[in-house]
Amino acid sequence: QITLKESGPTLVKPTQTLTLTCTFSGFSLSTSGVGVGWIRQPPGKAPEWLALIYWDADKRFSPSLNNRLSISQDPSKNQVVLTMTNMDPVDTATYYCTHHRWDLLDYWGQGTLVTVSS
Amino acid sequence: DVQMTQSPSSLSASVGDRVTITCQASQDIRNTLNWYQQKPGKAPKLLIYDASNLETGVPSRFSGSGSGTDFTFTISSLQPEDIATYYCLSGFTFGPGTKVDI
């Protein structure tokens, strides 16, 4: 059974850096075709893809946010970490961790709401 | 980058009705189109992948069709538990969503 769970701060101040951790189980990020990604969803809006790291360490980023994002993995802990710099109130959203098999996004974590406010 | 549009943005139907949602891509995406259901306060759930394939465990009243730029998602007989917002996704681009109410 594939599960993913997001953890991190619920409140960050403008200009701060957000660090979110995805802890997963039920699969290995070293398996061919597997990826772990991040998607966010502002309140009342559609989801927006942010970043993805594949089993071979290939990384993809949203073109509009590329210069603010980084993604890394810790295979020993079954974790993937997303960092987003220079947070702004418009970045307030629910952030989801996701599982991918090749090009298919098939599982989502429960999500964590991050509010950006001073 | 491909852009995705969905219509309608919202709809209200009765239990047992046939519900159809369309998604249009700004360029040919072959069949690389998935459909997700999101209930209030929950994460989205995959229903249909590669335009027409039903994900394991998803009721057969859900179906999808299309290729190229025009795609359709159908609920053959709307049930109360189908109240949700439905999103199409191609690659890394989501459609704006369709909210379905009863």
Interface residues (C-beta under 8 A of the other chain):
Chain A: A46 P47 E48 W49 L52 R60 S62 P63 Y96 D103 L104 L105 D106 Y107 W108 G109 Q110 G111
Chain B: D1 T32 N34 K42 A43 P44 K45 L46 Y49 D50 E55 Y87 L89 G91 F92 T93 F94 G95 P96 G97
